[in-house]
Amino acid sequence: MEEETKKEPEKPQEEDLLDKAKKLLDRADDIIDENVEKVKNSKAFESVAGAMDKAGDFVEDKVEEIRNANVKEKLEAFADKAEAETKEHLEKAKQAGKKLAGKAADKLEDLAQNIRKNAKGEEPQEGSQT
């Protein structure tokens, strides 16, 4: 019987502890809510919130500028222009190479004629190199 009497008072104590813990938790929650409201109403919070809004707007504006700048189209146009200019320069280089090859062939022909004439015993032409 002694055991039964001891167990009964423990239950109300446990309930009292639970009630006290709940009350303490409710008070802590109220204090946190009050402090959050104080912080939200402070000038520092307002200035930080304003700065964050400005930063967000700035980023959004820059993203929109990039989207509106048509970067992809500009890069494609640049690539097309560079390709056309490269083709033009390549064609000019080919033509210059053909002219140089023609001049070299003419000089070699002149030299070959001078060598043939020298081999036959004739005088080389003026203006020809030997």
JOTA-V473874 format. One record per residue. RES is the residue in one small letter. SS is DSSP state (H for helix, E for strand, - for the rest). OMEGA is omega in whole degrees, -180 to 180 (* if undefined). Layout:
res:RES ss:SS omega:OMEGA
res:RES ss:SS omega:OMEGA
This chain:
res:m ss:- omega:178
res:e ss:H omega:179
res:e ss:H omega:-180
res:e ss:H omega:-179
res:t ss:H omega:179
res:k ss:H omega:-177
res:k ss:H omega:-177
res:e ss:H omega:-179
res:p ss:H omega:-180
res:e ss:H omega:-180
res:k ss:H omega:178
res:p ss:H omega:178
res:q ss:H omega:178
res:e ss:H omega:178
res:e ss:H omega:178
res:d ss:H omega:178
res:l ss:H omega:178
res:l ss:H omega:178
res:d ss:H omega:179
res:k ss:H omega:179
res:a ss:H omega:178
res:k ss:H omega:179
res:k ss:H omega:179
res:l ss:H omega:179
res:l ss:H omega:178
res:d ss:H omega:179
res:r ss:H omega:179
res:a ss:H omega:179
res:d ss:H omega:178
res:d ss:H omega:179
res:i ss:H omega:179
res:i ss:H omega:179
res:d ss:H omega:179
res:e ss:H omega:-179
res:n ss:H omega:177
res:v ss:H omega:178
res:e ss:H omega:178
res:k ss:H omega:180
res:v ss:H omega:180
res:k ss:H omega:-179
res:n ss:H omega:-178
res:s ss:- omega:180
res:k ss:H omega:-180
res:a ss:H omega:179
res:f ss:H omega:179
res:e ss:H omega:-179
res:s ss:H omega:177
res:v ss:H omega:179
res:a ss:H omega:178
res:g ss:H omega:179
res:a ss:H omega:179
res:m ss:H omega:178
res:d ss:H omega:179
res:k ss:H omega:180
res:a ss:H omega:178
res:g ss:H omega:178
res:d ss:H omega:180
res:f ss:H omega:-180
res:v ss:H omega:179
res:e ss:H omega:179
res:d ss:H omega:-179
res:k ss:H omega:177
res:v ss:H omega:179
res:e ss:H omega:178
res:e ss:H omega:-180
res:i ss:H omega:179
res:r ss:H omega:-178
res:n ss:H omega:-177
res:a ss:- omega:180
res:n ss:- omega:-177
res:v ss:H omega:-178
res:k ss:H omega:-180
res:e ss:H omega:179
res:k ss:H omega:178
res:l ss:H omega:178
res:e ss:H omega:179
res:a ss:H omega:178
res:f ss:H omega:179
res:a ss:H omega:178
res:d ss:H omega:180
res:k ss:H omega:179
res:a ss:H omega:179
res:e ss:H omega:180
res:a ss:H omega:179
res:e ss:H omega:178
res:t ss:H omega:178
res:k ss:H omega:180
res:e ss:H omega:179
res:h ss:H omega:178
res:l ss:H omega:179
res:e ss:H omega:178
res:k ss:H omega:179
res:a ss:H omega:178
res:k ss:H omega:180
res:q ss:H omega:178
res:a ss:H omega:177
res:g ss:H omega:178
res:k ss:H omega:179
res:k ss:H omega:180
res:l ss:H omega:179
res:a ss:H omega:178
res:g ss:H omega:179
res:k ss:H omega:179
res:a ss:H omega:179
res:a ss:H omega:178
res:d ss:H omega:180
res:k ss:H omega:179
res:l ss:H omega:178
res:e ss:H omega:177
res:d ss:H omega:179
res:l ss:H omega:180
res:a ss:H omega:178
res:q ss:H omega:178
res:n ss:H omega:179
res:i ss:H omega:179
res:r ss:H omega:180
res:k ss:H omega:179
res:n ss:H omega:180
res:a ss:H omega:179
res:k ss:H omega:178
res:g ss:- omega:180
res:e ss:- omega:178
res:e ss:- omega:177
res:p ss:- omega:-179
res:q ss:- omega:176
res:e ss:- omega:-179
res:g ss:- omega:178
res:s ss:- omega:179
res:q ss:- omega:174
res:t ss:- omega:*
